């Protein structure tokens, strides 16, 4: 499962690093240490130029709502989709046969860049009340992670050609492997660089093996560490959420 993560990259910088087009526009992205469902997030897609469809597809950095909105979603009011449970995660093993995701699996796959993601381990507190201890999973060398995602385009059909498009995405999850099983039984599905071309290809289905649970070696460089309980509230946002925690102070637990 992945319901909260951190990303500090700038879209323009990301586009330069990936040799991609920055299509985020004036969305005003800034570092977000507590990304939550329905937030605007950065994604990487590969698409053809609408004016030159015969040209090769190119990488593009786009802003999308985290929580996929299927194209067939009805309107609550003009230009606004009906609110429902945010589809911020999709099971990789079932997405191809799930109505909300199957079209996206065929032709709208993306990457979701992040510094790392949060999970919580629940234990009884001193008063008997359960306490949620947050942990942050990130590359040990501080590198950026890219998770497999799906995206969708929603339009208010009643508005015809005048309808504005709403881009939204979801992060694929799979069974946790390796040391990550100590934190949660699910994890976001990492997409190694060598598989990007096949995963993002808008003209062909992705190889089925890319949706399979990876070997433990794929996450062997992931560092798991406790972080302050400040992250438990989405109202908190800043680098202090990733600061070191004094486990001796009794604020956190260690994974055994």
BAKOLDO-333182 format. One record per residue (C-alpha): residue number from 1; residue in one letter; x, y, z. Coordinates in Angstrom, 2 decimals, m for minus. Layout:
N
+-----+-----+---------+---------+---------+
|   n | res |       X |       Y |       Z |
+-----+-----+---------+---------+---------+
| NUM |   A |       X |       Y |       Z |
...
+-----+-----+---------+---------+---------+
END
This chain:
256
+-----+-----+---------+---------+---------+
|   n | res |       X |       Y |       Z |
+-----+-----+---------+---------+---------+
|   1 |   X |    0.00 |    0.00 |    0.00 |
|   2 |   X |    1.13 |    3.55 |   m0.63 |
|   3 |   X |   m1.09 |    6.26 |    0.81 |
|   4 |   X |    1.47 |    8.92 |    1.62 |
|   5 |   X |    4.85 |    9.83 |    0.19 |
|   6 |   X |    7.41 |   12.63 |   m0.18 |
|   7 |   X |    8.70 |   14.32 |   m3.31 |
|   8 |   X |   11.04 |   17.29 |   m3.39 |
|   9 |   X |   11.88 |   17.40 |   m7.08 |
|  10 |   X |   11.16 |   20.43 |   m9.23 |
|  11 |   X |    9.28 |   19.60 |  m12.49 |
|  12 |   X |   11.65 |   21.65 |  m14.61 |
|  13 |   X |   14.67 |   19.95 |  m13.07 |
|  14 |   X |   13.06 |   16.54 |  m13.50 |
|  15 |   X |   12.34 |   17.27 |  m17.16 |
|  16 |   X |   15.97 |   18.22 |  m17.78 |
|  17 |   X |   17.24 |   15.10 |  m16.01 |
|  18 |   X |   14.99 |   12.84 |  m18.09 |
|  19 |   X |   15.29 |   14.80 |  m21.34 |
|  20 |   X |   11.52 |   15.21 |  m21.19 |
|  21 |   X |    9.04 |   17.99 |  m21.93 |
|  22 |   X |    7.76 |   19.87 |  m18.90 |
|  23 |   X |    3.98 |   20.07 |  m19.37 |
|  24 |   X |    3.11 |   21.02 |  m15.79 |
|  25 |   X |    2.41 |   24.63 |  m16.74 |
|  26 |   X |    1.76 |   27.16 |  m13.96 |
|  27 |   X |    0.88 |   24.58 |  m11.32 |
|  28 |   X |    3.41 |   26.01 |   m8.88 |
|  29 |   X |    4.99 |   22.83 |   m7.59 |
|  30 |   X |    7.09 |   23.02 |   m4.44 |
|  31 |   X |    8.64 |   20.30 |   m2.27 |
|  32 |   X |    5.94 |   18.20 |   m0.61 |
|  33 |   X |    7.00 |   16.05 |    2.33 |
|  34 |   X |    3.51 |   14.71 |    3.01 |
|  35 |   X |    1.82 |   13.98 |   m0.31 |
|  36 |   X |   m1.70 |   12.66 |    0.23 |
|  37 |   X |   m4.49 |   11.41 |   m2.05 |
|  38 |   X |   m6.23 |   14.14 |   m4.11 |
|  39 |   X |   m3.02 |   16.26 |   m4.10 |
|  40 |   X |   m1.54 |   17.34 |   m7.43 |
|  41 |   X |    1.51 |   15.17 |   m8.12 |
|  42 |   X |    4.20 |   14.81 |  m10.76 |
|  43 |   X |    4.08 |   11.95 |  m13.25 |
|  44 |   X |    6.13 |   10.87 |  m16.24 |
|  45 |   X |    4.37 |    9.66 |  m19.39 |
|  46 |   X |    5.38 |    8.92 |  m22.97 |
|  47 |   X |    3.08 |   10.36 |  m25.64 |
|  48 |   X |    2.98 |   11.36 |  m29.29 |
|  49 |   X |    2.70 |   14.98 |  m30.35 |
|  50 |   X |   m0.92 |   15.62 |  m31.30 |
|  51 |   X |    0.16 |   17.60 |  m34.35 |
|  52 |   X |    2.70 |   14.98 |  m35.46 |
|  53 |   X |    1.33 |   11.59 |  m34.51 |
|  54 |   X |    3.75 |    9.88 |  m36.86 |
|  55 |   X |    6.74 |   11.10 |  m34.82 |
|  56 |   X |    8.16 |    8.90 |  m32.04 |
|  57 |   X |    6.55 |    9.28 |  m28.62 |
|  58 |   X |    8.52 |   11.41 |  m26.17 |
|  59 |   X |    8.78 |   11.63 |  m22.39 |
|  60 |   X |    6.65 |   14.29 |  m20.74 |
|  61 |   X |    6.37 |   15.46 |  m17.13 |
|  62 |   X |    2.74 |   16.12 |  m16.22 |
|  63 |   X |    0.79 |   17.21 |  m13.17 |
|  64 |   X |   m2.08 |   14.93 |  m12.18 |
|  65 |   X |   m4.52 |   14.47 |   m9.34 |
|  66 |   X |   m3.50 |   11.53 |   m7.15 |
|  67 |   X |   m6.57 |    9.34 |   m7.15 |
|  68 |   X |   m7.63 |    8.02 |  m10.54 |
|  69 |   X |  m10.97 |    9.16 |  m11.93 |
|  70 |   X |  m12.27 |    6.70 |  m14.56 |
|  71 |   X |  m13.41 |    8.35 |  m17.83 |
|  72 |   X |  m16.97 |    7.11 |  m17.32 |
|  73 |   X |  m17.39 |    8.84 |  m13.93 |
|  74 |   X |  m20.58 |   10.92 |  m13.80 |
|  75 |   X |  m20.71 |   14.62 |  m12.95 |
|  76 |   X |  m21.72 |   16.03 |   m9.57 |
|  77 |   X |  m22.15 |   19.46 |  m11.19 |
|  78 |   X |  m20.95 |   20.92 |  m14.50 |
|  79 |   X |  m17.26 |   20.18 |  m14.93 |
|  80 |   X |  m16.94 |   18.36 |  m11.59 |
|  81 |   X |  m16.76 |   14.56 |  m11.25 |
|  82 |   X |  m18.77 |   12.77 |   m8.59 |
|  83 |   X |  m16.73 |   12.43 |   m5.42 |
|  84 |   X |  m15.96 |    8.91 |   m4.32 |
|  85 |   X |  m13.25 |    6.96 |   m2.57 |
|  86 |   X |   m9.94 |    8.12 |   m4.08 |
|  87 |   X |   m8.49 |    5.36 |   m6.24 |
|  88 |   X |   m4.92 |    6.21 |   m5.21 |
|  89 |   X |   m3.71 |    2.59 |   m5.32 |
|  90 |   X |   m4.39 |   m0.26 |   m7.74 |
|  91 |   X |   m3.37 |   m3.88 |   m7.25 |
|  92 |   X |   m0.92 |   m4.76 |  m10.01 |
|  93 |   X |   m2.20 |   m8.33 |  m10.20 |
|  94 |   X |   m5.82 |   m7.27 |  m10.70 |
|  95 |   X |   m5.64 |   m3.91 |  m12.49 |
|  96 |   X |   m5.95 |   m5.42 |  m15.99 |
|  97 |   X |   m9.32 |   m6.96 |  m15.09 |
|  98 |   X |  m10.69 |   m4.19 |  m12.86 |
|  99 |   X |  m13.18 |   m1.87 |  m14.57 |
| 100 |   X |  m11.65 |    1.32 |  m13.15 |
| 101 |   X |   m8.13 |    0.49 |  m14.34 |
| 102 |   X |   m8.19 |   m1.94 |  m17.28 |
| 103 |   X |   m8.25 |    0.71 |  m20.03 |
| 104 |   X |   m5.36 |    2.53 |  m18.38 |
| 105 |   X |   m3.35 |   m0.69 |  m18.20 |
| 106 |   X |   m3.65 |   m0.99 |  m21.98 |
| 107 |   X |   m2.58 |    2.49 |  m23.03 |
| 108 |   X |   m2.11 |    4.94 |  m20.14 |
| 109 |   X |    0.76 |    3.85 |  m17.93 |
| 110 |   X |    3.03 |    6.26 |  m16.13 |
| 111 |   X |    5.82 |    6.65 |  m13.62 |
| 112 |   X |    5.36 |    8.39 |  m10.28 |
| 113 |   X |    8.65 |    9.88 |   m9.02 |
| 114 |   X |    9.18 |   10.14 |   m5.28 |
| 115 |   X |   11.89 |   10.51 |   m2.66 |
| 116 |   X |   10.27 |    7.74 |   m0.65 |
| 117 |   X |    7.02 |    6.61 |    0.90 |
| 118 |   X |    5.57 |    6.20 |    4.38 |
| 119 |   X |    4.03 |    3.21 |    6.12 |
| 120 |   X |    2.84 |    2.76 |    9.68 |
| 121 |   X |    3.34 |   m0.04 |   12.20 |
| 122 |   X |    0.68 |   m0.15 |   14.90 |
| 123 |   X |    1.45 |   m1.25 |   18.45 |
| 124 |   X |   m0.35 |   m0.94 |   21.80 |
| 125 |   X |    0.47 |    2.27 |   23.64 |
| 126 |   X |    1.19 |    2.74 |   27.31 |
| 127 |   X |   m2.48 |    3.33 |   28.09 |
| 128 |   X |   m3.62 |    0.41 |   25.97 |
| 129 |   X |   m4.54 |    2.65 |   23.06 |
| 130 |   X |   m2.96 |    1.67 |   19.75 |
| 131 |   X |   m0.14 |    3.90 |   18.53 |
| 132 |   X |    0.81 |    4.28 |   14.86 |
| 133 |   X |    4.57 |    4.52 |   14.33 |
| 134 |   X |    5.57 |    5.98 |   10.92 |
| 135 |   X |    8.49 |    4.67 |    8.85 |
| 136 |   X |    9.99 |    6.13 |    5.70 |
| 137 |   X |   11.23 |    3.94 |    2.85 |
| 138 |   X |   13.78 |    5.46 |    0.48 |
| 139 |   X |   16.89 |    4.65 |   m1.56 |
| 140 |   X |   19.87 |    4.24 |    0.75 |
| 141 |   X |   21.95 |    6.47 |   m1.54 |
| 142 |   X |   19.31 |    9.20 |   m1.58 |
| 143 |   X |   18.36 |    8.57 |   m5.21 |
| 144 |   X |   14.89 |    9.12 |   m6.62 |
| 145 |   X |   12.41 |    6.26 |   m6.84 |
| 146 |   X |   10.06 |    5.73 |   m9.79 |
| 147 |   X |    6.91 |    3.72 |   m9.13 |
| 148 |   X |    4.62 |    2.19 |  m11.72 |
| 149 |   X |    1.36 |    4.05 |  m12.14 |
| 150 |   X |   m1.71 |    4.35 |  m14.32 |
| 151 |   X |   m3.44 |    7.52 |  m15.46 |
| 152 |   X |   m6.73 |    8.64 |  m16.88 |
| 153 |   X |   m8.34 |   11.57 |  m18.68 |
| 154 |   X |  m11.75 |   12.73 |  m17.45 |
| 155 |   X |  m14.03 |   15.18 |  m19.25 |
| 156 |   X |  m17.55 |   16.34 |  m18.60 |
| 157 |   X |  m19.23 |   14.83 |  m21.66 |
| 158 |   X |  m22.19 |   17.18 |  m21.32 |
| 159 |   X |  m19.91 |   20.11 |  m22.14 |
| 160 |   X |  m18.78 |   18.64 |  m25.44 |
| 161 |   X |  m15.72 |   20.19 |  m27.07 |
| 162 |   X |  m15.63 |   22.93 |  m24.45 |
| 163 |   X |  m14.99 |   20.46 |  m21.63 |
| 164 |   X |  m11.77 |   20.86 |  m19.67 |
| 165 |   X |   m9.68 |   17.74 |  m19.12 |
| 166 |   X |   m8.81 |   16.44 |  m15.67 |
| 167 |   X |   m5.75 |   14.18 |  m15.49 |
| 168 |   X |   m5.54 |   11.75 |  m12.58 |
| 169 |   X |   m3.36 |    8.83 |  m11.61 |
| 170 |   X |   m2.97 |    5.87 |   m9.30 |
| 171 |   X |    0.08 |    4.03 |   m7.98 |
| 172 |   X |    0.29 |    0.30 |   m8.56 |
| 173 |   X |    1.01 |   m1.88 |   m5.54 |
| 174 |   X |    2.20 |   m5.44 |   m5.15 |
| 175 |   X |    3.11 |   m7.91 |   m2.41 |
| 176 |   X |    5.92 |   m6.61 |   m0.23 |
| 177 |   X |    9.22 |   m8.47 |   m0.51 |
| 178 |   X |   12.46 |   m8.61 |    1.42 |
| 179 |   X |   12.84 |   m6.40 |    4.49 |
| 180 |   X |    9.75 |   m4.39 |    3.50 |
| 181 |   X |    7.52 |   m7.22 |    4.74 |
| 182 |   X |    8.40 |   m6.09 |    8.27 |
| 183 |   X |    6.54 |   m2.83 |    7.70 |
| 184 |   X |    3.55 |   m3.75 |    5.53 |
| 185 |   X |    2.31 |   m6.63 |    3.41 |
| 186 |   X |    2.01 |   m4.35 |    0.36 |
| 187 |   X |    4.41 |   m1.94 |   m1.35 |
| 188 |   X |    4.37 |    0.35 |   m4.40 |
| 189 |   X |    5.59 |   m1.41 |   m7.55 |
| 190 |   X |    9.05 |   m0.11 |   m8.50 |
| 191 |   X |    9.82 |    0.31 |  m12.19 |
| 192 |   X |   13.54 |   m0.07 |  m13.02 |
| 193 |   X |   14.99 |    2.25 |  m15.65 |
| 194 |   X |   15.65 |   m0.61 |  m18.07 |
| 195 |   X |   11.89 |   m1.28 |  m18.29 |
| 196 |   X |   10.73 |    2.29 |  m18.83 |
| 197 |   X |   10.45 |    2.06 |  m22.61 |
| 198 |   X |    8.24 |   m1.02 |  m22.45 |
| 199 |   X |    6.19 |    0.29 |  m19.52 |
| 200 |   X |    5.51 |    3.73 |  m20.96 |
| 201 |   X |    5.02 |    2.69 |  m24.61 |
| 202 |   X |    1.64 |    4.22 |  m25.60 |
| 203 |   X |    1.31 |    2.03 |  m28.69 |
| 204 |   X |    1.70 |   m1.44 |  m27.20 |
| 205 |   X |    0.54 |   m3.29 |  m24.08 |
| 206 |   X |    3.13 |   m3.64 |  m21.34 |
| 207 |   X |    4.71 |   m7.09 |  m20.96 |
| 208 |   X |    2.74 |   m8.96 |  m18.31 |
| 209 |   X |    5.88 |   m9.69 |  m16.32 |
| 210 |   X |    6.23 |   m5.99 |  m15.51 |
| 211 |   X |    3.09 |   m6.28 |  m13.39 |
| 212 |   X |    4.44 |   m9.21 |  m11.40 |
| 213 |   X |    5.85 |   m8.99 |   m7.88 |
| 214 |   X |    9.58 |   m8.30 |   m8.22 |
| 215 |   X |   12.32 |  m10.31 |   m6.56 |
| 216 |   X |   13.62 |   m9.10 |   m3.21 |
| 217 |   X |   16.77 |   m7.87 |   m4.96 |
| 218 |   X |   14.70 |   m5.11 |   m6.59 |
| 219 |   X |   14.23 |   m3.41 |   m3.20 |
| 220 |   X |   17.48 |   m4.46 |   m1.52 |
| 221 |   X |   18.72 |   m0.84 |   m1.56 |
| 222 |   X |   15.63 |    0.49 |    0.20 |
| 223 |   X |   16.39 |    1.98 |    3.60 |
| 224 |   X |   13.68 |    1.69 |    6.26 |
| 225 |   X |   13.88 |    4.19 |    9.09 |
| 226 |   X |   11.55 |    5.66 |   11.71 |
| 227 |   X |   10.43 |    9.25 |   11.30 |
| 228 |   X |    8.62 |   11.72 |   13.59 |
| 229 |   X |    4.93 |   11.21 |   14.31 |
| 230 |   X |    4.36 |   14.64 |   12.80 |
| 231 |   X |    3.78 |   12.85 |    9.51 |
| 232 |   X |    0.66 |   11.20 |   10.96 |
| 233 |   X |   m1.25 |   14.41 |   10.21 |
| 234 |   X |   m1.56 |   15.61 |    6.62 |
| 235 |   X |   m1.61 |   19.15 |    8.01 |
| 236 |   X |    2.12 |   18.88 |    8.72 |
| 237 |   X |    4.50 |   19.40 |    5.82 |
| 238 |   X |    8.21 |   20.18 |    5.87 |
| 239 |   X |   11.69 |   18.63 |    5.98 |
| 240 |   X |   11.28 |   18.01 |    9.72 |
| 241 |   X |    9.01 |   15.09 |    8.81 |
| 242 |   X |   12.10 |   13.22 |    7.60 |
| 243 |   X |   14.38 |   14.18 |   10.48 |
| 244 |   X |   16.19 |   11.63 |   12.63 |
| 245 |   X |   14.24 |   10.15 |   15.51 |
| 246 |   X |   15.60 |    9.45 |   18.98 |
| 247 |   X |   14.32 |    5.92 |   19.50 |
| 248 |   X |   15.57 |    6.00 |   23.07 |
| 249 |   X |   12.99 |    8.67 |   23.81 |
| 250 |   X |   10.30 |    6.06 |   23.39 |
| 251 |   X |    8.69 |    7.83 |   20.46 |
| 252 |   X |    9.34 |    5.07 |   17.97 |
| 253 |   X |    9.79 |    1.34 |   17.68 |
| 254 |   X |   12.43 |   m0.61 |   15.83 |
| 255 |   X |   11.70 |   m3.33 |   13.33 |
| 256 |   X |   13.00 |   m6.73 |   14.34 |
+-----+-----+---------+---------+---------+
END
